[in-house]
Amino acid sequence: MNILHGISKGLSQRTSIQQTLEGLCGHVERYFTPTHLAFLLVEPNSGDMTFSLVRGAKEEMVSGKKLRKGKGIAGWVVETGEPLLIENTATDPRFRAQFQSVKTQDTFSIMAVPLKSGELVYGVLELFDSADKTLYTEDHLHSLSAIADITAVAIERAYYFQAMRRMAETDQLTGLPNRRIFERYLEREIEVCKRYGTPSTVMLPTLENLRGLNEEHGVTTADTIIQTLGTIISEDVRKVDVTCRIGPNKFAVIMPNTAPRQALEVRQRLATKIEHQRLLHKLPPFTVSIEARTGTQDDITPLLGITVLSNVGTQGFKKFRNVAANIFQLLNEEKQSMERRQFYRKSVQLAGSFSPLEGGPSGDMLVDNISLNGIGFTALLTPPVAKNDLIRVNFQLDDSRSTEINRVVRVRYIKDRYVGCTFADQKSYDGDLGFYLMR
């Protein structure tokens, strides 16, 4: 009961689906000590399963890969909605007949439990082989099922938080970020422009005579034109550019480090592609004007006042009510967002120390880089750690308060004395690191 209480307390404080799953895996690893642990997420359309989070010996073999609908242990759990225990693979006839594969051939004891929303299974948690060679029993399966039930509640809570947040930040017609997100990114881009002197351009494609299109061709056709424009614009710009819908007939593209000459080339290319796609999709004639405003360190006034526009209506929460149908999409978007944030690493030189969680020699280190997701450090001597080890790191930031950072990290990469790590005790938002990385 104490363990379940600790799990429920920790998971209930998380508002991120990914971090909720990370927290679940951490608790399960400590309690059951499996040599392999995986969370598989069910794709709602195909029924196929993706290894979304993997820990242990088979991580490199299956991480990110897919399993066809109904296949393997996870497929059986999804189709039946029931937990599965193979206490001993050597004596259980089901194992050789149904479940033996390249992934499972060396295992001796297996557990798998479903994660559900109502009666719909959207995920499977599977464990192979206790590290101390103990066979899993019905008591173990009962405990794992209880943990999965608590986790399902926590995941739904995080899901609804993310869905509501997305609804507040997304234009429901095009799926693009809305005016609220545009203003947030533009404010940051103006600060970058002023501080570092790099030019920034905002492209403003505007669909002319939207009212006339509605009256002559109908709302459905006008909506199709707007959706097509959103797709064309977002696909024709760079990955670092941010495309938003900021008004009923107006889009905006924030283009960092883009001078007027480059903006002109983009505008001409975009206008050509819009006309080509209009003819290809047999849409009625329409006109799109494209204005480009470039701000520089000496003059940012062209970027000011862009968002004094009418509000864009929202459609409510109906689209995101079904957890099982939408969690796959939201989790992928969240993971992609986190992956993008990993590129924003700050180079530092911060002295500190590290020590294994399970005891062993500690060591001195120099933190080379840091992000919200992890650190990279160089050990003074060859580090006594291996990939996937959990270690504790301690160092001070070189900010005005000399903030102390004491975190648990998982070793992801080792080369000579350099060690790359991700935070294993992820927080929904780490204020100290967040403000430090903004400097």
NORMO-V235846 format. One record per run of one state. SS is the DSSP state (H for helix, E for strand, - for the rest). FROM is the first residue (numbers start at 1). TO is the last residue. If there is no record, write none. Layout:
ss->SS from->FROM to->TO
ss->SS from->FROM to->TO
This chain:
ss->- from->1 to->1
ss->H from->2 to->12
ss->- from->13 to->16
ss->H from->17 to->32
ss->- from->33 to->33
ss->E from->34 to->42
ss->- from->43 to->48
ss->E from->49 to->56
ss->- from->57 to->58
ss->H from->59 to->62
ss->- from->63 to->65
ss->E from->66 to->67
ss->- from->68 to->71
ss->H from->72 to->80
ss->- from->81 to->83
ss->E from->84 to->86
ss->- from->87 to->92
ss->H from->93 to->99
ss->- from->100 to->109
ss->E from->110 to->117
ss->- from->118 to->119
ss->E from->120 to->130
ss->- from->131 to->137
ss->H from->138 to->169
ss->E from->170 to->170
ss->- from->171 to->176
ss->E from->177 to->177
ss->- from->178 to->178
ss->H from->179 to->196
ss->- from->197 to->199
ss->E from->200 to->207
ss->- from->208 to->209
ss->H from->210 to->217
ss->- from->218 to->218
ss->H from->219 to->235
ss->- from->236 to->241
ss->E from->242 to->247
ss->- from->248 to->249
ss->E from->250 to->256
ss->- from->257 to->259
ss->H from->260 to->280
ss->- from->281 to->287
ss->E from->288 to->295
ss->- from->296 to->300
ss->H from->301 to->303
ss->- from->304 to->317
ss->H from->318 to->320
ss->- from->321 to->322
ss->H from->323 to->342
ss->- from->343 to->345
ss->E from->346 to->356
ss->- from->357 to->362
ss->E from->363 to->370
ss->- from->371 to->373
ss->E from->374 to->379
ss->- from->380 to->389
ss->E from->390 to->396
ss->- from->397 to->403
ss->E from->404 to->415
ss->- from->416 to->417
ss->E from->418 to->423
ss->- from->424 to->430
ss->H from->431 to->438
ss->- from->439 to->439
